[in-house]
């Protein structure tokens, strides 16, 4: 075992932030050494590779993980921790040096995009124990499970994420891609119908977009779940019912500020367990920015299950 209390396994996604992480790694490495952070580093080579690297590091004895990347890389590391059963998840600590395009989880915990400040936060090790979400979904003919620490999006949110991810994969994305896709997707998206069950209370609704999560932000700073508290044992759900394109455009700023309480098309719930069943065409989903599968969905929580480093 090479494990020690202050030794970090650093997982770098060199493609994060339109390849900014790979370009800036030498600068980050110098700062880590300057602040006397003990670490070993691994680089992801493809999607989902962060899961494999995390599980291999756990077998080597690592219990501290720092991500150089964005929300997707963080999700892979967390999924790697929670999809193993030998070591209790509360024995792990996770921190982030944000280099992604969204960095929405870091917004929740006030982690700076400045590398020097982010590394000093990592070094200080101010620990917070947050809830971790679990979602069961369908992919092809299989039922899959994914763990998450921030937010999921369905309907329109998932379509925008899919378009943005496709642009990233083809090398055509930039830091404005998500914002631009919010507008371009309006011309092809069609609303969906779903049955929603929250703690055994159910209702049916036509939906434009839907978010379920633990933290407040997604989409590069949208305050989608303003009531979210990451350790309160509750999932937050925000549903946007059918809305005219012009109304969405007029009120888009309210999605960033979280001040959408007076929009009659928006409803908000909290609960410990949520199910979403499509009534007609399937509802697709993104998790922490990664496009995954489709309905039916089953969400639940692992309460206060992961130690994270925050400001």
C-alpha positions, 0 to 999 in steps of 0.5 A, a space after each residue: 500500500 502506498 496510501 498516506 493521509 496527505 497523498 493525492 491521486 490526481 486525475 487529469 482530463 487533458 481534453 477538459 476546457 477545450 484541451 485547456 487542461 492538457 495545455 495548462 498541466 505543466 503550470 498546474 504541476 509547478 503550483 502543486 509542487 510549490 505548495 508542497 502537495 504530495 501527489 501522483 498523476 494519471 491522464 484520462 485517454 477516453 470517455 469513462 477512463 476516469 472511472 477505471 483510473 479511480 478504481 485502479 487507484 483505490 486498489 493501490 491504496 489511494 483515498 484522496 482524489 483531485 480532479 483537473 478537469 470539469 464536471 464530467 471528469 468529477 462525475 467519473 471519479 465519483 462514479 468510480 468510488 461509489 461503484 466499488 463496495 470494498 471501501 466505505 465511501 466516507 473514507 474518500 476525499 475529493 477535490 477539484 482544480 477546475 479547468 472545464 467549460 462549466 465548472 458548475 459543481 465548483 460554483 456551489 462550493 466557491 472554488 476558484 478558477 484561478 489555479 493557485 487559489 484552487 490548489 491552496 483550497 486543496 492544501 487547506 483541506 476544508 472538509 464538507 460531507 455532501 449527499 450523492 445522488 443515484 439514478 437508474 435509467 435505461 440504455 438500449 435494453 439494459 438498466 444502468 446506474 449512475 452516481 452524481 454529485 451535482 445535477 441531472 437534466 432531462 427533456 430540453 436540458 438533455 437536448 442542449 447538452 447532447 448538441 454541446 457534447 457532440 460539438 466537443 467530440 468533433 472539436 467544434 465547441 467553444 466556451 459559448 457553445 452551451 449558451 448558443 445551443 440553448 437558442 438553436 435547439 428551440 427550433 427542433 425540440 418538441 415537448 414531452 409527457 411524463 408521469 412524475 412520482 415524488 415520495 409516492 405522490 404522483 402527477 402527470 405533466 407535459 414538460 419542456 425541461 426538467 432537472 433533478 439534483 443536489 447542487 444549484 448550478 448547471 449549464 455554465 452558471 444557470 441557477 436551476 435549483 436555487 433551494 438546493 443544499 448539498 447535505 440536507 438529504 433531499 433531491 430538488 426537482 424543477 419542472 418547466 412546463 410548455 413555454 412559448 419560445 419568446 417567453 423563454 428568451 425574455 426570461 432566460 436571465 432568470 434561469 441564471 439568477 434562480 429568480 423564476 418564482 413568478 413564472 407560472 410554467 415553473 414548478 419546484 419540488 423536493 423529496 427523497 425519492 423520485 421516479 419519472 416515466 415517459 407517457 409516449 416518446 422517451 425522455 432523455 437525460 444528461 448527468 453532470 453534463 454527460 449525455 446518458 440514457 433515457 426513461 424510466 428514471 428512478 432517483 434516490 440519495 446516499 446521504 452525507 456519503 462523500 467528503 469533498 474539499 471546499 473553500 
